[in-house]
Amino acid sequence: MTESNYFKFSNSVVVLPLLAVLSIWTVYWFEIRFQVNFNDFGIYPRTLEGLRGIVFSPFIHSSVEHLYNNTIPIAILSASLAYFYRNIAIKVLLWGILLSGAITWLIGRPSYHIGVSGLIYVLVSFIFFKGILSKHYRLVALSLMVVFIYGSLLWYIFPVEDGISWEGHLGGFLTGIFLAFVMKAPLPKLKKYDWEKEDYNEEEDEFLKHFDEHGNFIDSRPSEENGDIIIKYHYKKDSGEGREDQ
């Protein structure tokens, strides 16, 4: 698979982040519109009832601020996932939700853990480590970009602030690393130039034929019959305004 075919815009780059954003905003609108609270459907660690939160918790948010803070990252990261890893994007999202939720259920404090931030940490971790492991220059560049934009999120996998589910963040971060190692994604073949090929013969290279064995340029233009050297001057009119040549 060539780079042009691999890195090609597809509908999923738009559809996937759009569905993610619409789903979390629709659930919050439903809560406000009908005066209901879905927090009880979040992850409650080490309880049988809390297991349902593994699936439902990413769609539940406590406030508009909480929702807004998660909207832009999930949109950008899911779009990046769909564009650069479209063959495994859905698998990464599904397994990311399940595994990060399961870790949160195992290690979390006895409280309801809600929000899509766990999945955000999955995507940040996965995109970074997968790009580094791939060693493909475009994917490595994406990894560095993710670190530049979201590197500060790393602090929140530790209990540095009350009211934030650092367990969910840690679970997402660990899940992303795990998926980066186990998920196999086909990579585009890097374009090879003629001089990189094993059967390359420099004596047949059209460019190198213009140089001798010492690296001196060889003028292969036909000489004049009378042997005179003709010098041609080409004058280019100055495009600068308000300036006079002296």
N, C-alpha and C positions, 0 to 999 in steps of 0.2 A: 504494500500500500504506500503510495507516494504521499508527500506532505500536502500537496494540493487537495488530494482526496480526503485525507485524514482531518486536516484543519479546515473544515468546510462548514459554513453557516447552515444550520438546520432549524426546523420549526421548534424543536425541543429547547433551544436556547431561549426562546421567548415563552413557550408554553409552560415549561417547568417552573421557572421563578414566578410566573404569573399565577399559577395554581397554588404555589406555596404561600404567596402573599394574600391572595383572595381567601384561602381557607382559614388562615389565622384571623384575618379581619372580619370575616363573616361570622365566625364563632363568637368573637367579642361583641359584634353588633347584635347578635341574637341575645346575648346575656343582657345587654343594656335595654334592648327593645322590649323584652318580655320579663325583665327584672328577675332573672335567675342567676345562679352562681354555680359554675361547673368546677370549682376548685376541688370538690370532693372526688372528681374523676382524675385527679393528678396521681402521681406516684407516692404511695405511702409505704415506706420501706418495711420489708419483712412482714407484711400482712397479705393474706390471700386476696382481699379486696383491692389492695394497693397495686396488684399486678396489672389491673386494667389500665392504670395510668401509663404504663409503658407505651401503649398505643395512643391514648388520648391526650396525655400531658403536653406534647408539642403544640397542640392547637389551642391551649388554654393560657390566658395571660391575665395578670391581676389588675393592670391599669393601662391607660393609653400610653403613658411613658414607657412602661415595660414593653408594650406592643411595638411602639415606634422604634425603640432601641434595637429590636430584633428584626424589624422589617427590612431595612437596607442591607444588613449583612447577609440575611438569608437569600435575598434577591440576587445580590452580586455573586455570592459563592455558588448558589445553585446554577446560575447562568454559566459561570466558569466551569463548573463540573460538567454541564451538558455540552459545552463547546469542546473542551479539551479531552474529556473522558466519556463521550456520549455512549460508547458501547457498554459501559458498566455503570452509568449514572444512576439508573433506577435501583440497581442492586446495592450500590453504596448508600443511597438514601434509606432503603428499607432495612438493610442490616444495621445501618448506623442508628436508626431509631430504636430497633429492638435491643441491640447490644448495649448501647449507652444507657437505655432505660433500665435494662437488667442490672447493670453495674450500680446505677443510682439506687435501685431497689435493695441491693445487697448492702451498700455501705452508707446510705443516707441517714440523716438524723430523722427522728420520728416527727415528721411534718409533711405536708403536701408539697411536692416538688412539681412545679408547672413551668411551661414556657418552651420555646423552640431553641433556646440558647444551647442546650445539650447537642442538638443537631448541628448548630453553627460551629461548635468546637470540633465535631466530627469532620466537617468539611474543611475547616482551617488545617487541622492536623493531617487529614488525608491528602489534600492538595499539596501541602508543603513536602511531606515525606515521599509521596509518590513521585513528585517532580524530581527530587534529589536522587531517588533510586533509579529513575529512568535514564538519567544522564543525557536526556535530549535537551538541546539548548533552549527551545521554546518553553518546555515544561519546567526547566530549572528557572527560567526567567519568571514564570508564573509563580513558582514557589517563593522566590525572593520578593516579588510584589506583594504576595499574601503576608509575608513576614513584616514587610514595611508598613502595610496598612493595619494589620490586625495583631501584630506582635505583642502589643500591650495586654491583649486578652490572657496571655500566659499567667499573669499574676492572679487571675480569678479562678485558677484551679486550686488555689489555696484559700483557707478560711480567713481572708483579709477584710471582709465586710459582712456585717450582719444582714440577714434578710435575703442573701444571695445563695443559691444552691451551688456551692462550690463542688459538691459531690457530683452533681449533674454535669458540670463543666469538666471535671476530672474524668468522669466516665466517657464523655464525648471525645476528649483528647486521646485517651487510651484506645478507644475504639477506632479512631482515625488512623493511629499508628498501626494497629493490627490489620485493618483493611488495606492499608497501603502495601503491606507485605504479602498478604494472601490473595488479593484481587489481581487477576492477570488482565492487563489491558494491552491490546495490540498497539505497537508503536510504529509511526511512519518511518520508512527507510530514508536515511539521510542521503541527499544527492551527492554523488561522487564525481569529482572532476577527473578528466583524463589522466592527469599526473598522479592521481591517487590509486588508479587501477593497477592490478598486479602485472598485466600484460603491457604496461605502458612502455613505449620505446621513444626516448627523447630525440633520436635521430629523425623520426618521422613527424615530430611536432612542428607545425607550420610557424609558430612563434619563435621557437628556438633556432630555426634556420636562419634567422636574421642576425645571429651572433656567432662569432667564431669561438674556438676552444678557450680563448682567454677572456671571453665575455665582451669583446669589442663588437660594436654594431657594424654589420655588413650592409653597405648600400647596394642593393640589388637592382636599382633603377638603371635602365639602358642609358649609356653615355651618348653624348652628341657626336656626330660623325666627324666634325672638324676638331674635336678634342677641346673646344673652348668651354669654359665654365660660365654658365648663365645664371645670373643672380636676379631673382624677382622680388621686388618689394611690394608688400600689400599694406596700404594705408587704411586705417580704420578711423572713421570720423568720430571725434569726441562727442559723447552724448550729454556731457555735463552742461547745465544751464548757467549762464552768467559768468563763464570762465573763459579767459583768453590765454592761448598758448604763447609763450614768449621765447 
